[in-house]
Amino acid sequence: MALTCSDIFKFIGAVILPPLGVFMETGCGMSFLICCVLTLCGYIPGIIYAIYVITRY
């Protein structure tokens, strides 16, 4: 799996607001909702999950 140039913006979005990075990668789906819940529980788990989703797809 190769990272593209647009992934840089997704990573920046994931650090600033984790659901934003997931939304830019997958759209409004189950991954987005999971990221929102994790971000509400704690900022760091949201970031970790967002980076996981961005590198996975």
Phi, psi and omega per residue, in radians:
M1 nan 2.120 -3.141
A2 -1.741 2.479 3.072
L3 -1.476 2.437 3.140
T4 -1.785 3.037 -3.135
C5 -1.143 -0.574 -3.139
S6 -1.240 -0.341 3.112
D7 -1.135 -0.457 3.099
I8 -1.059 -0.771 3.124
F9 -1.190 -0.584 3.092
K10 -1.173 -0.703 3.100
F11 -1.138 -0.714 3.102
I12 -1.112 -0.759 3.085
G13 -1.098 -0.614 -3.137
A14 -1.208 -0.553 3.128
V15 -1.352 -0.703 -3.134
I16 -1.240 -0.884 -3.137
L17 -2.546 1.758 -3.005
P18 -0.906 -0.747 3.115
P19 -1.096 -0.439 3.106
L20 -1.115 -0.784 3.118
G21 -1.099 -0.697 3.117
V22 -1.202 -0.697 3.116
F23 -1.088 -0.714 3.129
M24 -1.172 -0.454 -3.128
E25 -1.520 -0.862 -2.977
T26 -1.992 -0.231 -3.054
G27 1.517 -2.865 -3.083
C28 -1.614 1.601 -3.131
G29 -2.411 -2.762 -3.104
M30 -1.169 -0.630 3.117
S31 -1.107 -0.657 3.111
F32 -1.123 -0.772 -3.140
L33 -1.152 -0.701 3.089
I34 -1.092 -0.731 3.130
C35 -1.134 -0.678 3.094
C36 -1.079 -0.778 -3.140
V37 -1.136 -0.761 3.128
L38 -1.136 -0.624 3.114
T39 -1.197 -0.645 3.086
L40 -1.195 -0.584 3.099
C41 -1.279 -0.558 -3.141
G42 -3.118 2.469 -3.053
Y43 -1.158 -0.746 -3.079
I44 -1.140 -0.794 3.073
P45 -1.040 -0.586 3.086
G46 -1.136 -0.724 3.110
I47 -1.136 -0.783 -3.126
I48 -1.072 -0.780 3.134
Y49 -1.163 -0.682 3.137
A50 -1.111 -0.738 3.128
I51 -1.177 -0.648 3.070
Y52 -1.056 -0.805 -3.119
V53 -1.148 -0.730 -3.119
I54 -1.131 -0.726 -3.129
T55 -1.339 -0.411 -3.135
R56 -1.292 -0.662 -3.071
Y57 -1.593 nan nan
